[in-house]
Amino acid sequence: GGRDNIMYQHCCSMFAKGMREGDVLTQAVKDNAARFKPPLDDREVYAKVENAKAFMDRQDVAKAQEVMEMFEASDNLAKTTTDRYVYVPPENKFYDTSSHYLLKTEALDNCYMRTNPGGKGLPPKMSKVLLSSPDLVQADGLSWLPTPYGAPESALIEFNGNRYINAWQGFTCEPTEGSIDSWLRIVEAIIPDERERGIVLDRIAFDIQFPHLKCNWHLVFFGIKGAGKDLLLTPLNRVFKNSVGAVTSKDAKSGWDDSWANNKVVIISEARDLRGDSMETLKHRAATDGVGVHRMNIKSSGQVLCPNYWSLYICTNYADALGLTPDERRWFCFERHRKLESSFSDDDIDVMADDIRFGKRFPAAFLHYMLNRDLSNF
């Protein structure tokens, strides 16, 4: 079983490091008592020591050196990988807190094949190393809980007595003071009214300053093609790391929630004919009284639980795209029926759009601007 293989390989490792047989036996007995529950019988430990010695005696010098280096590398890795990975028993997968990927056992083992190939007389595969460690942290599943910039982040969160991995990854960059004039000029052209423009800027800044809170109203942008809707929202895609979902009208009507799960910003582009059940779902997710845990339908993994911190940005070319009534209080609607070409030359638009979409310094400057925007009157 697993204990036999691990003890045998542990003994090989000690012999490979040059330890004498008596010292290996003494250490193996101690490690057996400390590491395994229940421990192996002493006679089994003695047998593992003898078999390991016989195996190592048969190895040539070059092979023994190679094995020794492999075990040394494996031992060094074991000290750091236990802190790096969280095991999720319901899925039999490992969550990498560094890359934020959820890895299958085979994928994890492949990452460490050079130092932990497994097999007789060789370091065990990394999944076995982790699973045999008493320090390995376990979680009941994945969830998502955003935190403000600069606040301590935890890889694990507690909910209803269960422990979940927090998939929130924060922002893509560190805020740095700089120019976002290209974007501000676009915004001014789209929303010429100073008061309305201030409301929209404050609403965007709220999402960035307080991602852990939910605003009770959301933005709807009515405008013709070429009015600049995509450029208005592009900065959000650039600063929220993997926390922006793009939803089409078809998605909103389908009942699948892949673009909602684990996202702070949900952009519904080219919205059209959102009425009936699909509009009621939007209203429920937009409402602050909808804050809580929602059961989401995900194509790849079935139903998952996701907290409602969503901030909705809806863009449409159609005046009747949403089933809204005059007494609606969840939506701030603004419109532009002129193309950007009416305010700027084609060359100016290209330069500004290039900065907004691809400028290396733009995301950090945008994040700095929004984090430092005064929301005391918001």
ZAMARGU-4260 file (C-alpha; in steps of 0.2 Angstrom, whole numbers, plus 5000, padded with zeros to 4 digits):
<rodrens>
0) 5000/5000/5000 | 5005/5018/5001 | 5014/5017/5018 | 5025/5003/5012 | 5030/5012/4996
5) 5033/5028/5005 | 5043/5020/5019 | 5053/5010/5006 | 5057/5025/4996 | 5061/5035/5012
10) 5074/5022/5017 | 5082/5022/4999 | 5083/5041/5001 | 5093/5040/5017 | 5105/5026/5010
15) 5107/5037/4995 | 5112/5051/5006 | 5126/5040/5013 | 5118/5036/5030 | 5123/5019/5038
20) 5111/5005/5040 | 5110/5007/5059 | 5106/5025/5057 | 5094/5022/5044 | 5085/5009/5054
25) 5084/5021/5069 | 5077/5035/5059 | 5065/5024/5050 | 5057/5018/5066 | 5055/5036/5072
30) 5048/5042/5056 | 5036/5028/5055 | 5029/5032/5072 | 5027/5051/5068 | 5021/5050/5050
35) 5009/5036/5049 | 4993/5033/5057 | 4992/5018/5061 | 5011/5015/5059 | 5019/5000/5051
40) 5023/4985/5061 | 5042/4986/5067 | 5046/4970/5057 | 5039/4978/5041 | 5050/4993/5044
45) 5065/4982/5047 | 5061/4973/5030 | 5060/4990/5021 | 5077/4995/5027 | 5085/4978/5022
50) 5076/4979/5005 | 5082/4997/5002 | 5100/4993/5007 | 5100/4978/4995 | 5093/4989/4981
55) 5105/5003/4984 | 5120/4990/4985 | 5115/4984/4968 | 5116/5002/4960 | 5131/5008/4952
60) 5140/5024/4958 | 5132/5035/4944 | 5115/5028/4947 | 5116/5030/4965 | 5122/5048/4963
65) 5108/5052/4951 | 5095/5044/4963 | 5103/5054/4978 | 5101/5070/4969 | 5083/5066/4964
70) 5079/5062/4982 | 5087/5078/4988 | 5078/5088/4975 | 5062/5079/4980 | 5065/5083/4999
75) 5068/5101/4995 | 5052/5103/4985 | 5041/5094/4998 | 5045/5108/5010 | 5038/5121/4998
80) 5024/5112/4988 | 5014/5107/5004 | 5012/5126/5007 | 5008/5129/4988 | 4994/5117/4985
85) 4977/5114/4993 | 4969/5097/4991 | 4950/5097/4986 | 4944/5079/4990 | 4927/5080/4982
90) 4935/5083/4965 | 4951/5074/4969 | 4961/5089/4963 | 4974/5101/4969 | 4972/5120/4969
95) 4988/5129/4965 | 4988/5145/4975 | 5002/5152/4964 | 4995/5150/4947 | 4976/5148/4953
100) 4974/5133/4943 | 4964/5118/4948 | 4975/5103/4943 | 4970/5085/4941 | 4982/5072/4950
105) 4990/5067/4934 | 4993/5085/4929 | 5001/5089/4945 | 5012/5073/4944 | 5018/5078/4927
110) 5024/5095/4933 | 5036/5086/4945 | 5041/5071/4934 | 5059/5075/4934 | 5061/5075/4953
115) 5047/5064/4958 | 5044/5050/4944 | 5038/5037/4956 | 5042/5019/4954 | 5053/5007/4965
120) 5068/5015/4973 | 5063/5032/4966 | 5055/5047/4974 | 5036/5045/4975 | 5025/5055/4963
125) 5021/5072/4970 | 5003/5069/4973 | 5008/5055/4985 | 5020/5066/4994 | 5007/5079/4997
130) 4993/5067/5002 | 5005/5058/5014 | 5010/5075/5022 | 5001/5080/5039 | 5003/5098/5034
135) 4993/5097/5018 | 4978/5109/5019 | 4961/5103/5012 | 4946/5112/5006 | 4928/5107/5002
140) 4927/5116/4986 | 4930/5133/4977 | 4921/5149/4980 | 4925/5167/4977 | 4926/5182/4989
145) 4933/5199/4982 | 4943/5210/4994 | 4948/5228/4992 | 4965/5233/4986 | 4978/5232/4999
150) 4967/5222/5011 | 4975/5205/5017 | 4970/5191/5005 | 4967/5173/5011 | 4968/5158/5000
155) 4954/5150/5011 | 4937/5156/5017 | 4924/5149/5029 | 4906/5147/5024 | 4892/5137/5033
160) 4905/5127/5042 | 4915/5122/5027 | 4931/5128/5020 | 4933/5134/5002 | 4947/5140/4991
165) 4945/5159/4987 | 4947/5161/4968 | 4948/5180/4969 | 4964/5185/4961 | 4963/5204/4964
170) 4969/5216/4951 | 4981/5214/4936 | 4993/5227/4941 | 4999/5239/4955 | 4992/5257/4954
175) 5004/5270/4947 | 5000/5288/4944 | 5000/5292/4926 | 4989/5299/4911 | 4972/5291/4906
180) 4968/5307/4896 | 4964/5296/4881 | 4950/5287/4890 | 4944/5303/4899 | 4942/5312/4882
185) 4932/5297/4875 | 4921/5297/4891 | 4918/5316/4889 | 4913/5314/4871 | 4901/5299/4875
190) 4893/5308/4890 | 4895/5327/4887 | 4884/5331/4902 | 4896/5334/4917 | 4884/5328/4930
195) 4880/5312/4921 | 4898/5309/4917 | 4903/5311/4935 | 4889/5298/4940 | 4896/5285/4928
200) 4914/5288/4934 | 4909/5287/4952 | 4900/5271/4948 | 4915/5263/4940 | 4926/5269/4954
205) 4915/5261/4967 | 4917/5244/4959 | 4936/5246/4960 | 4937/5254/4977 | 4924/5242/4985
210) 4924/5226/4975 | 4918/5217/4991 | 4902/5228/4991 | 4887/5228/4980 | 4880/5244/4972
215) 4861/5244/4971 | 4860/5251/4954 | 4869/5247/4937 | 4873/5255/4921 | 4864/5254/4904
220) 4872/5261/4889 | 4861/5264/4874 | 4870/5269/4858 | 4872/5266/4840 | 4887/5255/4833
225) 4903/5266/4834 | 4897/5276/4848 | 4912/5270/4859 | 4903/5258/4871 | 4918/5245/4870
230) 4931/5259/4873 | 4921/5265/4889 | 4922/5248/4897 | 4939/5241/4890 | 4948/5248/4906
235) 4938/5236/4917 | 4944/5221/4907 | 4962/5227/4909 | 4962/5229/4928 | 4951/5216/4935
240) 4961/5200/4934 | 4950/5186/4928 | 4935/5194/4936 | 4926/5201/4921 | 4912/5191/4913
245) 4906/5194/4895 | 4888/5189/4893 | 4878/5189/4877 | 4859/5190/4876 | 4859/5172/4870
250) 4869/5168/4886 | 4857/5177/4897 | 4842/5168/4890 | 4851/5151/4889 | 4851/5147/4908
255) 4869/5144/4908 | 4879/5155/4920 | 4897/5152/4915 | 4901/5170/4913 | 4893/5175/4930
260) 4903/5163/4941 | 4918/5171/4950 | 4916/5188/4942 | 4914/5205/4949 | 4910/5214/4933
265) 4897/5207/4921 | 4896/5215/4904 | 4881/5211/4894 | 4885/5217/4876 | 4873/5220/4862
270) 4858/5216/4873 | 4842/5213/4864 | 4825/5206/4869 | 4829/5203/4887 | 4811/5201/4894
275) 4801/5189/4904 | 4811/5176/4914 | 4828/5182/4908 | 4825/5200/4913 | 4818/5194/4930
280) 4834/5185/4933 | 4844/5200/4929 | 4834/5211/4941 | 4836/5198/4955 | 4855/5197/4952
285) 4856/5216/4951 | 4846/5219/4967 | 4856/5221/4984 | 4843/5210/4992 | 4849/5197/4980
290) 4866/5197/4989 | 4869/5180/4995 | 4874/5163/4988 | 4867/5159/4971 | 4866/5142/4963
295) 4874/5143/4946 | 4873/5132/4931 | 4890/5129/4924 | 4892/5118/4908 | 4908/5110/4913
300) 4905/5107/4931 | 4886/5107/4935 | 4880/5117/4949 | 4891/5128/4959 | 4888/5141/4973
305) 4893/5159/4970 | 4891/5174/4980 | 4882/5189/4972 | 4894/5204/4971 | 4890/5207/4953
310) 4891/5224/4945 | 4881/5225/4928 | 4886/5235/4913 | 4873/5233/4899 | 4877/5239/4881
315) 4864/5239/4867 | 4860/5247/4850 | 4841/5244/4853 | 4830/5256/4862 | 4818/5242/4867
320) 4832/5229/4872 | 4826/5228/4890 | 4809/5225/4898 | 4811/5241/4909 | 4797/5251/4917
325) 4797/5269/4921 | 4798/5266/4940 | 4813/5255/4939 | 4826/5260/4951 | 4840/5248/4948
330) 4847/5255/4932 | 4856/5271/4927 | 4853/5273/4908 | 4862/5285/4897 | 4863/5286/4878
335) 4873/5292/4863 | 4867/5292/4845 | 4882/5299/4837 | 4898/5290/4832 | 4915/5295/4839
340) 4919/5301/4822 | 4908/5316/4825 | 4919/5321/4839 | 4937/5316/4834 | 4947/5313/4818
345) 4950/5295/4813 | 4968/5296/4817 | 4964/5303/4835 | 4952/5289/4838 | 4965/5276/4833
350) 4978/5284/4844 | 4967/5284/4859 | 4959/5267/4856 | 4977/5260/4855 | 4982/5267/4872
355) 4966/5261/4880 | 4967/5244/4873 | 4986/5240/4873 | 4995/5254/4882 | 5007/5246/4894
360) 5005/5260/4907 | 4987/5262/4905 | 4980/5249/4917 | 4991/5255/4932 | 4986/5273/4928
365) 4968/5269/4927 | 4968/5259/4943 | 4977/5273/4952 | 4964/5286/4946 | 4949/5276/4951
370) 4957/5271/4968 | 4960/5289/4972 | 4943/5296/4965 | 4933/5305/4979 | 4917/5295/4982
375) 4912/5304/4998 | 4896/5311/4990 | 4893/5295/4980
</rodrens>
